[in-house]
Amino acid sequence: MVFPAIKACFLFGSFLGSSLLAQAPYLGQPLPGREAVPFAEGVLNTGHSTRDIALMPDGSEVYVGLFLPGFHKALIIESHQAEGAWTPPEVAPFSRDPRWRCLEPCISPDGRRFFFTSDRPVDPKSGKPGPFGIWMMERQVQGWSEARRLPDTINGGGNTFYPTVTRDGTLYFLKEEGQGGWILRSRWKDGAWGVAEKLPAPFNKDSKQANPRVDPDERFVLVPLLGRPDSLGGADYYAYFKRPDGSWTEPVHLGPTVNSPANDEYSINLSPDGKVVFFGSDRVIPRLDGHPLRWSEVLAERTLSGNGQTTLWWVDAGFLWDLRAKALAHPKKE
């Protein structure tokens, strides 16, 4: 769900100048520690609103969502490993039509399917956008197939956002309502997705929630929730953890590692190897505080992460696994 470069070329050129970094995962970026930092500063984070990320299971391809001001354009950019180096970021081929907005990329755990959200119409001859819905492409020898809109068992009945899929093919997503929505899932069986069902309690107590991210093995679901008493402000990230008996915990606040008083915290993801958490946040890095302002500094903010636009951050995932262990150690309340 959506709530409303010279320097980059230099940094990317410098970045590719090291063959070791060029061949490393995550575009050669050093892994983050226990304190969150912007991901790929000057390469993928360039001052525009940037938040959603999807990676191939082997880490060889990275896809990131980017919004232009006012959400009048939304596109997905990509970079991939080729001949031992990462390619410069470019708008993904399926996201280049300027008439339609594309966002919220998701790659299945086996790397065979690519899901995303778009307002492109079902009829390619139409000149008008349709409602937002989930589209899917399948892996081919070279790249991805043509995108097709998923059936009305998933996309029917209004705007549908934020696809996320398990290892067995179960698709989780958000059906919009008001400023939030309802978390639904559709099981994959006999070559098709079944009728979507609303997740039972403790999920969906009200619609003050946003984009769900399910663990491939359904060990947890990460969800931005609004208006809870332990919130630090705006939407905060929470986790529902699955117990060994198949029941779920109440939502667990993920703490200040990923949450802040900022407003736009609506997208969170775990890397395929489970070592890194990516999340979106419009928290500000206070570069302009504590000294007299200069015009050159103000202009530079346009191309820097943490300038008040949503930035894609990353952090070591250890905090998430610690919270899971703690939550599952507590006895279930009858």
Short mmCIF file of the C-alpha atoms (twelve columns), coordinates in Angstrom:
data_MODEL
# 
_entry.id   MODEL 
# 
loop_
_atom_site.group_PDB 
_atom_site.id 
_atom_site.type_symbol 
_atom_site.label_atom_id 
_atom_site.label_alt_id 
_atom_site.label_comp_id 
_atom_site.label_asym_id 
_atom_site.label_seq_id 
_atom_site.Cartn_x 
_atom_site.Cartn_y 
_atom_site.Cartn_z 
_atom_site.pdbx_PDB_model_num 
ATOM 1   C CA . MET A 1   0.000   0.000   0.000   1 
ATOM 2   C CA . VAL A 2   1.239   3.488   -0.817  1 
ATOM 3   C CA . PHE A 3   1.219   6.500   1.530   1 
ATOM 4   C CA . PRO A 4   1.660   9.446   0.320   1 
ATOM 5   C CA . ALA A 5   22.874  12.228  -10.999 1 
ATOM 6   C CA . ILE A 6   26.339  13.060  -11.253 1 
ATOM 7   C CA . LYS A 7   27.215  12.049  -7.753  1 
ATOM 8   C CA . ALA A 8   25.507  8.686   -8.147  1 
ATOM 9   C CA . CYS A 9   27.494  7.943   -11.321 1 
ATOM 10  C CA . PHE A 10  30.748  8.854   -9.601  1 
ATOM 11  C CA . LEU A 11  29.992  6.659   -6.607  1 
ATOM 12  C CA . PHE A 12  28.930  3.736   -8.761  1 
ATOM 13  C CA . GLY A 13  32.026  4.057   -10.908 1 
ATOM 14  C CA . SER A 14  34.221  4.114   -7.821  1 
ATOM 15  C CA . PHE A 15  32.283  1.179   -6.437  1 
ATOM 16  C CA . LEU A 16  32.860  -0.895  -9.551  1 
ATOM 17  C CA . GLY A 17  36.519  0.017   -9.546  1 
ATOM 18  C CA . SER A 18  37.243  -2.711  -7.003  1 
ATOM 19  C CA . SER A 19  36.882  -6.177  -8.518  1 
ATOM 20  C CA . LEU A 20  36.382  -7.632  -5.046  1 
ATOM 21  C CA . LEU A 21  33.458  -5.341  -4.265  1 
ATOM 22  C CA . ALA A 22  32.077  -5.672  -7.775  1 
ATOM 23  C CA . GLN A 23  31.701  -9.423  -7.324  1 
ATOM 24  C CA . ALA A 24  30.376  -9.242  -3.763  1 
ATOM 25  C CA . PRO A 25  26.652  -9.535  -2.912  1 
ATOM 26  C CA . TYR A 26  24.423  -6.544  -2.161  1 
ATOM 27  C CA . LEU A 27  26.113  -4.453  -4.861  1 
ATOM 28  C CA . GLY A 28  29.399  -4.776  -3.025  1 
ATOM 29  C CA . GLN A 29  28.153  -2.909  0.034   1 
ATOM 30  C CA . PRO A 30  29.722  -3.898  3.383   1 
ATOM 31  C CA . LEU A 31  27.142  -5.659  5.547   1 
ATOM 32  C CA . PRO A 32  25.481  -3.444  8.177   1 
ATOM 33  C CA . GLY A 33  25.853  -3.873  11.917  1 
ATOM 34  C CA . ARG A 34  23.252  -3.581  14.660  1 
ATOM 35  C CA . GLU A 35  22.577  0.079   13.790  1 
ATOM 36  C CA . ALA A 36  20.581  0.743   10.628  1 
ATOM 37  C CA . VAL A 37  22.192  2.662   7.754   1 
ATOM 38  C CA . PRO A 38  20.989  3.608   4.254   1 
ATOM 39  C CA . PHE A 39  21.467  0.817   1.722   1 
ATOM 40  C CA . ALA A 40  23.652  1.559   -1.319  1 
ATOM 41  C CA . GLU A 41  23.913  5.302   -0.692  1 
ATOM 42  C CA . GLY A 42  24.339  7.178   -3.982  1 
ATOM 43  C CA . VAL A 43  23.726  4.010   -6.003  1 
ATOM 44  C CA . LEU A 44  20.120  2.990   -5.310  1 
ATOM 45  C CA . ASN A 45  19.340  5.529   -2.575  1 
ATOM 46  C CA . THR A 46  19.720  8.828   -4.419  1 
ATOM 47  C CA . GLY A 47  17.399  11.221  -2.572  1 
ATOM 48  C CA . HIS A 48  14.179  10.008  -4.210  1 
ATOM 49  C CA . SER A 49  11.587  8.150   -2.165  1 
ATOM 50  C CA . THR A 50  12.998  4.597   -2.112  1 
ATOM 51  C CA . ARG A 51  11.706  1.680   -0.078  1 
ATOM 52  C CA . ASP A 52  10.717  -1.762  -1.453  1 
ATOM 53  C CA . ILE A 53  13.388  -4.346  -2.308  1 
ATOM 54  C CA . ALA A 54  13.449  -7.849  -3.778  1 
ATOM 55  C CA . LEU A 55  16.469  -10.074 -4.372  1 
ATOM 56  C CA . MET A 56  17.010  -13.305 -6.265  1 
ATOM 57  C CA . PRO A 57  17.674  -16.183 -3.836  1 
ATOM 58  C CA . ASP A 58  21.355  -16.272 -4.808  1 
ATOM 59  C CA . GLY A 59  21.646  -12.483 -4.470  1 
ATOM 60  C CA . SER A 60  22.592  -12.001 -8.123  1 
ATOM 61  C CA . GLU A 61  19.775  -9.541  -8.922  1 
ATOM 62  C CA . VAL A 62  18.407  -6.621  -6.895  1 
ATOM 63  C CA . TYR A 63  15.138  -4.776  -7.573  1 
ATOM 64  C CA . VAL A 64  14.146  -1.611  -5.691  1 
ATOM 65  C CA . GLY A 65  11.010  0.546   -5.790  1 
ATOM 66  C CA . LEU A 66  11.281  4.306   -6.308  1 
ATOM 67  C CA . PHE A 67  8.572   6.994   -6.177  1 
ATOM 68  C CA . LEU A 68  8.747   10.467  -7.669  1 
ATOM 69  C CA . PRO A 69  7.207   13.355  -5.687  1 
ATOM 70  C CA . GLY A 70  3.441   13.221  -5.417  1 
ATOM 71  C CA . PHE A 71  3.437   9.545   -6.424  1 
ATOM 72  C CA . HIS A 72  2.861   10.645  -10.021 1 
ATOM 73  C CA . LYS A 73  5.466   8.085   -11.064 1 
ATOM 74  C CA . ALA A 74  6.364   4.801   -9.379  1 
ATOM 75  C CA . LEU A 75  8.929   2.509   -10.910 1 
ATOM 76  C CA . ILE A 76  11.174  -0.437  -10.174 1 
ATOM 77  C CA . ILE A 77  14.901  -0.193  -10.809 1 
ATOM 78  C CA . GLU A 78  17.247  -3.144  -11.136 1 
ATOM 79  C CA . SER A 79  20.911  -4.096  -10.986 1 
ATOM 80  C CA . HIS A 80  22.373  -7.554  -11.564 1 
ATOM 81  C CA . GLN A 81  25.680  -9.335  -11.658 1 
ATOM 82  C CA . ALA A 82  27.142  -9.760  -15.133 1 
ATOM 83  C CA . GLU A 83  30.664  -10.900 -16.012 1 
ATOM 84  C CA . GLY A 84  31.833  -10.515 -12.442 1 
ATOM 85  C CA . ALA A 85  30.456  -7.001  -11.861 1 
ATOM 86  C CA . TRP A 86  27.218  -5.272  -10.939 1 
ATOM 87  C CA . THR A 87  25.442  -3.424  -13.742 1 
ATOM 88  C CA . PRO A 88  24.614  0.274   -13.239 1 
ATOM 89  C CA . PRO A 89  21.042  0.712   -11.962 1 
ATOM 90  C CA . GLU A 90  18.391  1.001   -14.669 1 
ATOM 91  C CA . VAL A 91  14.609  1.043   -14.821 1 
ATOM 92  C CA . ALA A 92  13.456  -2.569  -15.164 1 
ATOM 93  C CA . PRO A 93  12.017  -3.324  -18.639 1 
ATOM 94  C CA . PHE A 94  8.546   -4.189  -17.309 1 
ATOM 95  C CA . SER A 95  8.411   -0.831  -15.449 1 
ATOM 96  C CA . ARG A 96  9.316   1.558   -18.274 1 
ATOM 97  C CA . ASP A 97  5.880   2.531   -19.599 1 
ATOM 98  C CA . PRO A 98  5.402   6.031   -18.116 1 
ATOM 99  C CA . ARG A 99  1.620   5.673   -18.120 1 
ATOM 100 C CA . TRP A 100 1.544   3.065   -15.354 1 
ATOM 101 C CA . ARG A 101 2.953   2.891   -11.854 1 
ATOM 102 C CA . CYS A 102 4.872   -0.209  -10.735 1 
ATOM 103 C CA . LEU A 103 5.890   -0.866  -7.146  1 
ATOM 104 C CA . GLU A 104 6.373   -3.458  -4.388  1 
ATOM 105 C CA . PRO A 105 8.553   -6.097  -6.084  1 
ATOM 106 C CA . CYS A 106 8.626   -9.605  -4.611  1 
ATOM 107 C CA . ILE A 107 10.519  -12.674 -5.837  1 
ATOM 108 C CA . SER A 108 9.404   -16.157 -4.798  1 
ATOM 109 C CA . PRO A 109 11.834  -18.134 -2.606  1 
ATOM 110 C CA . ASP A 110 12.708  -20.434 -5.519  1 
ATOM 111 C CA . GLY A 111 13.398  -17.483 -7.845  1 
ATOM 112 C CA . ARG A 112 10.866  -18.660 -10.434 1 
ATOM 113 C CA . ARG A 113 8.188   -15.985 -10.001 1 
ATOM 114 C CA . PHE A 114 8.287   -12.214 -9.768  1 
ATOM 115 C CA . PHE A 115 5.306   -10.378 -8.284  1 
ATOM 116 C CA . PHE A 116 4.677   -6.637  -8.239  1 
ATOM 117 C CA . THR A 117 1.847   -4.137  -7.812  1 
ATOM 118 C CA . SER A 118 0.686   -1.948  -10.695 1 
ATOM 119 C CA . ASP A 119 -2.226  0.170   -11.897 1 
ATOM 120 C CA . ARG A 120 -1.687  -0.879  -15.519 1 
ATOM 121 C CA . PRO A 121 -4.948  -1.951  -17.189 1 
ATOM 122 C CA . VAL A 122 -5.684  -5.555  -18.113 1 
ATOM 123 C CA . ASP A 123 -6.316  -4.453  -21.719 1 
ATOM 124 C CA . PRO A 124 -2.968  -3.180  -23.057 1 
ATOM 125 C CA . LYS A 125 -4.845  -1.015  -25.582 1 
ATOM 126 C CA . SER A 126 -6.544  0.952   -22.832 1 
ATOM 127 C CA . GLY A 127 -5.220  4.409   -22.128 1 
ATOM 128 C CA . LYS A 128 -6.583  4.559   -18.587 1 
ATOM 129 C CA . PRO A 129 -5.063  3.017   -15.473 1 
ATOM 130 C CA . GLY A 130 -7.017  0.365   -13.668 1 
ATOM 131 C CA . PRO A 131 -7.209  -0.318  -9.935  1 
ATOM 132 C CA . PHE A 132 -3.984  -1.341  -8.264  1 
ATOM 133 C CA . GLY A 133 -3.518  -5.084  -8.413  1 
ATOM 134 C CA . ILE A 134 -0.903  -7.812  -8.212  1 
ATOM 135 C CA . TRP A 135 0.871   -8.880  -11.388 1 
ATOM 136 C CA . MET A 136 3.220   -11.804 -11.931 1 
ATOM 137 C CA . MET A 137 6.032   -12.793 -14.279 1 
ATOM 138 C CA . GLU A 138 7.777   -16.145 -14.609 1 
ATOM 139 C CA . ARG A 139 11.486  -16.788 -14.988 1 
ATOM 140 C CA . GLN A 140 12.709  -17.577 -18.480 1 
ATOM 141 C CA . VAL A 141 16.109  -18.401 -19.912 1 
ATOM 142 C CA . GLN A 142 16.630  -14.690 -20.490 1 
ATOM 143 C CA . GLY A 143 14.948  -12.525 -17.887 1 
ATOM 144 C CA . TRP A 144 11.235  -12.538 -17.107 1 
ATOM 145 C CA . SER A 145 8.073   -13.336 -19.072 1 
ATOM 146 C CA . GLU A 146 5.375   -10.836 -19.913 1 
ATOM 147 C CA . ALA A 147 3.468   -9.763  -16.818 1 
ATOM 148 C CA . ARG A 148 -0.073  -10.993 -16.240 1 
ATOM 149 C CA . ARG A 149 -2.589  -9.799  -13.716 1 
ATOM 150 C CA . LEU A 150 -3.548  -12.385 -11.104 1 
ATOM 151 C CA . PRO A 151 -7.192  -13.538 -11.103 1 
ATOM 152 C CA . ASP A 152 -10.073 -11.928 -9.263  1 
ATOM 153 C CA . THR A 153 -9.774  -14.506 -6.484  1 
ATOM 154 C CA . ILE A 154 -6.886  -12.243 -5.450  1 
ATOM 155 C CA . ASN A 155 -7.356  -8.907  -7.232  1 
ATOM 156 C CA . GLY A 156 -11.135 -8.571  -7.191  1 
ATOM 157 C CA . GLY A 157 -12.942 -6.015  -5.066  1 
ATOM 158 C CA . GLY A 158 -10.734 -2.932  -5.039  1 
ATOM 159 C CA . ASN A 159 -7.057  -2.058  -4.729  1 
ATOM 160 C CA . THR A 160 -4.703  -4.910  -3.860  1 
ATOM 161 C CA . PHE A 161 -1.156  -4.278  -2.644  1 
ATOM 162 C CA . TYR A 162 2.072   -5.788  -1.422  1 
ATOM 163 C CA . PRO A 163 2.442   -9.383  -2.608  1 
ATOM 164 C CA . THR A 164 4.599   -11.686 -0.491  1 
ATOM 165 C CA . VAL A 165 4.880   -15.437 -0.964  1 
ATOM 166 C CA . THR A 166 5.901   -18.517 0.995   1 
ATOM 167 C CA . ARG A 167 7.983   -21.472 -0.086  1 
ATOM 168 C CA . ASP A 168 4.847   -23.555 -0.747  1 
ATOM 169 C CA . GLY A 169 3.338   -20.831 -2.943  1 
ATOM 170 C CA . THR A 170 0.885   -19.275 -0.495  1 
ATOM 171 C CA . LEU A 171 0.421   -15.624 -1.411  1 
ATOM 172 C CA . TYR A 172 -0.110  -13.008 1.304   1 
ATOM 173 C CA . PHE A 173 -1.213  -9.484  0.410   1 
ATOM 174 C CA . LEU A 174 -3.111  -6.386  1.544   1 
ATOM 175 C CA . LYS A 175 -6.649  -5.515  0.444   1 
ATOM 176 C CA . GLU A 176 -6.979  -1.766  0.875   1 
ATOM 177 C CA . GLU A 177 -9.654  -0.193  3.017   1 
ATOM 178 C CA . GLY A 178 -9.508  3.433   4.130   1 
ATOM 179 C CA . GLN A 179 -6.017  4.384   5.298   1 
ATOM 180 C CA . GLY A 180 -5.095  0.751   5.865   1 
ATOM 181 C CA . GLY A 181 -6.519  -2.582  4.899   1 
ATOM 182 C CA . TRP A 182 -6.911  -6.282  5.605   1 
ATOM 183 C CA . ILE A 183 -4.278  -8.998  5.368   1 
ATOM 184 C CA . LEU A 184 -5.376  -11.876 3.158   1 
ATOM 185 C CA . ARG A 185 -3.772  -15.046 1.833   1 
ATOM 186 C CA . SER A 186 -4.454  -17.396 -1.030  1 
ATOM 187 C CA . ARG A 187 -3.230  -20.996 -1.035  1 
ATOM 188 C CA . TRP A 188 -1.588  -22.467 -4.138  1 
ATOM 189 C CA . LYS A 189 -3.182  -25.830 -4.958  1 
ATOM 190 C CA . ASP A 190 -3.509  -27.906 -8.127  1 
ATOM 191 C CA . GLY A 191 -1.853  -25.231 -10.248 1 
ATOM 192 C CA . ALA A 192 -3.994  -22.293 -9.127  1 
ATOM 193 C CA . TRP A 193 -4.543  -19.920 -6.231  1 
ATOM 194 C CA . GLY A 194 -7.684  -20.507 -4.243  1 
ATOM 195 C CA . VAL A 195 -10.172 -17.935 -3.021  1 
ATOM 196 C CA . ALA A 196 -8.410  -15.482 -0.740  1 
ATOM 197 C CA . GLU A 197 -9.165  -15.663 2.983   1 
ATOM 198 C CA . LYS A 198 -8.726  -13.035 5.651   1 
ATOM 199 C CA . LEU A 199 -6.128  -14.069 8.220   1 
ATOM 200 C CA . PRO A 200 -7.786  -15.029 11.519  1 
ATOM 201 C CA . ALA A 201 -7.036  -13.626 14.975  1 
ATOM 202 C CA . PRO A 202 -4.705  -12.326 16.233  1 
ATOM 203 C CA . PHE A 203 -4.376  -10.735 12.777  1 
ATOM 204 C CA . ASN A 204 -6.824  -8.208  11.352  1 
ATOM 205 C CA . LYS A 205 -8.204  -6.854  14.609  1 
ATOM 206 C CA . ASP A 206 -8.776  -3.603  12.709  1 
ATOM 207 C CA . SER A 207 -7.750  -2.100  9.395   1 
ATOM 208 C CA . LYS A 208 -5.016  0.131   10.874  1 
ATOM 209 C CA . GLN A 209 -2.301  -1.927  9.232   1 
ATOM 210 C CA . ALA A 210 -0.371  -1.975  6.006   1 
ATOM 211 C CA . ASN A 211 1.956   -4.087  3.928   1 
ATOM 212 C CA . PRO A 212 2.569   -7.644  5.249   1 
ATOM 213 C CA . ARG A 213 5.834   -9.505  4.665   1 
ATOM 214 C CA . VAL A 214 5.682   -13.240 5.324   1 
ATOM 215 C CA . ASP A 215 8.719   -15.369 6.075   1 
ATOM 216 C CA . PRO A 216 9.214   -18.006 3.322   1 
ATOM 217 C CA . ASP A 217 8.674   -20.746 5.914   1 
ATOM 218 C CA . GLU A 218 5.809   -18.878 7.646   1 
ATOM 219 C CA . ARG A 219 7.748   -18.549 10.897  1 
ATOM 220 C CA . PHE A 220 6.598   -14.931 11.169  1 
ATOM 221 C CA . VAL A 221 4.734   -12.139 9.418   1 
ATOM 222 C CA . LEU A 222 6.097   -8.584  9.577   1 
ATOM 223 C CA . VAL A 223 3.432   -5.859  9.448   1 
ATOM 224 C CA . PRO A 224 3.346   -2.055  9.823   1 
ATOM 225 C CA . LEU A 225 0.626   -1.188  12.355  1 
ATOM 226 C CA . LEU A 226 -0.778  2.219   13.225  1 
ATOM 227 C CA . GLY A 227 -2.032  3.761   16.435  1 
ATOM 228 C CA . ARG A 228 -0.865  1.161   18.946  1 
ATOM 229 C CA . PRO A 229 0.050   2.333   22.468  1 
ATOM 230 C CA . ASP A 230 3.698   1.234   22.171  1 
ATOM 231 C CA . SER A 231 4.219   2.988   18.840  1 
ATOM 232 C CA . LEU A 232 7.088   5.457   18.536  1 
ATOM 233 C CA . GLY A 233 5.019   7.522   16.073  1 
ATOM 234 C CA . GLY A 234 3.274   7.085   12.731  1 
ATOM 235 C CA . ALA A 235 3.262   3.474   11.562  1 
ATOM 236 C CA . ASP A 236 5.651   1.110   13.335  1 
ATOM 237 C CA . TYR A 237 6.910   -2.335  12.364  1 
ATOM 238 C CA . TYR A 238 5.628   -5.364  14.284  1 
ATOM 239 C CA . ALA A 239 5.975   -9.138  14.004  1 
ATOM 240 C CA . TYR A 240 3.554   -11.974 14.532  1 
ATOM 241 C CA . PHE A 241 5.577   -15.101 15.383  1 
ATOM 242 C CA . LYS A 242 4.236   -18.604 14.781  1 
ATOM 243 C CA . ARG A 243 4.438   -20.996 17.720  1 
ATOM 244 C CA . PRO A 244 5.312   -24.701 17.379  1 
ATOM 245 C CA . ASP A 245 1.603   -25.589 17.744  1 
ATOM 246 C CA . GLY A 246 0.706   -23.412 14.735  1 
ATOM 247 C CA . SER A 247 -0.841  -20.549 16.731  1 
ATOM 248 C CA . TRP A 248 0.478   -16.986 16.494  1 
ATOM 249 C CA . THR A 249 1.694   -14.487 19.070  1 
ATOM 250 C CA . GLU A 250 0.144   -11.096 19.491  1 
ATOM 251 C CA . PRO A 251 2.024   -8.424  17.495  1 
ATOM 252 C CA . VAL A 252 5.491   -7.766  18.892  1 
ATOM 253 C CA . HIS A 253 6.931   -4.274  18.497  1 
ATOM 254 C CA . LEU A 254 10.273  -4.509  16.662  1 
ATOM 255 C CA . GLY A 255 11.841  -1.717  18.687  1 
ATOM 256 C CA . PRO A 256 13.999  1.294   17.804  1 
ATOM 257 C CA . THR A 257 16.279  -0.716  15.516  1 
ATOM 258 C CA . VAL A 258 13.745  -0.228  12.713  1 
ATOM 259 C CA . ASN A 259 11.090  2.020   14.281  1 
ATOM 260 C CA . SER A 260 11.237  5.766   14.910  1 
ATOM 261 C CA . PRO A 261 8.915   8.782   15.288  1 
ATOM 262 C CA . ALA A 262 8.959   9.095   11.464  1 
ATOM 263 C CA . ASN A 263 5.676   8.724   9.565   1 
ATOM 264 C CA . ASP A 264 6.497   6.646   6.477   1 
ATOM 265 C CA . GLU A 265 7.521   3.218   7.776   1 
ATOM 266 C CA . TYR A 266 5.456   0.932   5.575   1 
ATOM 267 C CA . SER A 267 7.801   -1.608  3.970   1 
ATOM 268 C CA . ILE A 268 10.016  -4.237  5.618   1 
ATOM 269 C CA . ASN A 269 11.756  -7.323  4.249   1 
ATOM 270 C CA . LEU A 270 14.242  -10.014 5.220   1 
ATOM 271 C CA . SER A 271 17.114  -10.929 2.903   1 
ATOM 272 C CA . PRO A 272 16.970  -14.427 1.349   1 
ATOM 273 C CA . ASP A 273 19.804  -15.608 3.612   1 
ATOM 274 C CA . GLY A 274 18.055  -14.284 6.741   1 
ATOM 275 C CA . LYS A 275 21.002  -12.112 7.732   1 
ATOM 276 C CA . VAL A 276 19.731  -8.612  6.901   1 
ATOM 277 C CA . VAL A 277 16.490  -6.691  7.432   1 
ATOM 278 C CA . PHE A 278 15.613  -4.005  4.873   1 
ATOM 279 C CA . PHE A 279 13.013  -1.374  5.714   1 
ATOM 280 C CA . GLY A 280 11.691  1.946   4.502   1 
ATOM 281 C CA . SER A 281 11.681  5.057   6.679   1 
ATOM 282 C CA . ASP A 282 11.522  8.812   6.126   1 
ATOM 283 C CA . ARG A 283 13.543  9.522   9.305   1 
ATOM 284 C CA . VAL A 284 15.914  12.438  8.794   1 
ATOM 285 C CA . ILE A 285 19.681  12.329  9.101   1 
ATOM 286 C CA . PRO A 286 20.437  15.681  10.821  1 
ATOM 287 C CA . ARG A 287 23.157  16.887  8.470   1 
ATOM 288 C CA . LEU A 288 21.764  20.436  8.438   1 
ATOM 289 C CA . ASP A 289 21.485  20.809  12.213  1 
ATOM 290 C CA . GLY A 290 23.846  22.542  14.616  1 
ATOM 291 C CA . HIS A 291 25.552  25.006  12.261  1 
ATOM 292 C CA . PRO A 292 24.702  27.955  9.966   1 
ATOM 293 C CA . LEU A 293 23.152  26.738  6.726   1 
ATOM 294 C CA . ARG A 294 24.838  27.116  3.361   1 
ATOM 295 C CA . TRP A 295 23.032  26.991  0.034   1 
ATOM 296 C CA . SER A 296 25.401  24.336  -1.298  1 
ATOM 297 C CA . GLU A 297 24.469  22.053  1.610   1 
ATOM 298 C CA . VAL A 298 20.762  22.575  1.022   1 
ATOM 299 C CA . LEU A 299 21.118  21.731  -2.665  1 
ATOM 300 C CA . ALA A 300 23.144  18.629  -1.858  1 
ATOM 301 C CA . GLU A 301 20.266  17.269  0.240   1 
ATOM 302 C CA . ARG A 302 18.316  16.567  -2.947  1 
ATOM 303 C CA . THR A 303 20.558  13.594  -3.769  1 
ATOM 304 C CA . LEU A 304 21.205  12.234  -0.281  1 
ATOM 305 C CA . SER A 305 19.455  9.574   1.769   1 
ATOM 306 C CA . GLY A 306 17.736  10.639  4.965   1 
ATOM 307 C CA . ASN A 307 16.580  13.954  3.536   1 
ATOM 308 C CA . GLY A 308 12.945  13.504  4.575   1 
ATOM 309 C CA . GLN A 309 12.001  11.357  1.591   1 
ATOM 310 C CA . THR A 310 11.600  7.659   2.317   1 
ATOM 311 C CA . THR A 311 14.975  5.916   2.359   1 
ATOM 312 C CA . LEU A 312 15.692  2.202   2.079   1 
ATOM 313 C CA . TRP A 313 17.647  1.213   5.204   1 
ATOM 314 C CA . TRP A 314 19.280  -2.060  6.192   1 
ATOM 315 C CA . VAL A 315 20.459  -3.572  9.458   1 
ATOM 316 C CA . ASP A 316 21.780  -6.857  10.826  1 
ATOM 317 C CA . ALA A 317 18.829  -9.220  11.391  1 
ATOM 318 C CA . GLY A 318 20.058  -10.482 14.744  1 
ATOM 319 C CA . PHE A 319 17.573  -8.286  16.620  1 
ATOM 320 C CA . LEU A 320 14.658  -9.998  14.805  1 
ATOM 321 C CA . TRP A 321 15.805  -13.505 15.681  1 
ATOM 322 C CA . ASP A 322 16.390  -12.384 19.288  1 
ATOM 323 C CA . LEU A 323 12.838  -11.035 19.506  1 
ATOM 324 C CA . ARG A 324 11.471  -14.251 18.024  1 
ATOM 325 C CA . ALA A 325 13.307  -16.408 20.575  1 
ATOM 326 C CA . LYS A 326 12.042  -14.204 23.408  1 
ATOM 327 C CA . ALA A 327 8.445   -14.230 22.148  1 
ATOM 328 C CA . LEU A 328 8.355   -18.010 21.722  1 
ATOM 329 C CA . ALA A 329 9.881   -18.545 25.173  1 
ATOM 330 C CA . HIS A 330 6.814   -16.990 26.784  1 
ATOM 331 C CA . PRO A 331 3.969   -19.426 27.487  1 
ATOM 332 C CA . LYS A 332 0.857   -19.077 25.384  1 
ATOM 333 C CA . LYS A 333 -1.970  -17.230 27.129  1 
ATOM 334 C CA . GLU A 334 -5.158  -19.261 27.225  1 
# 
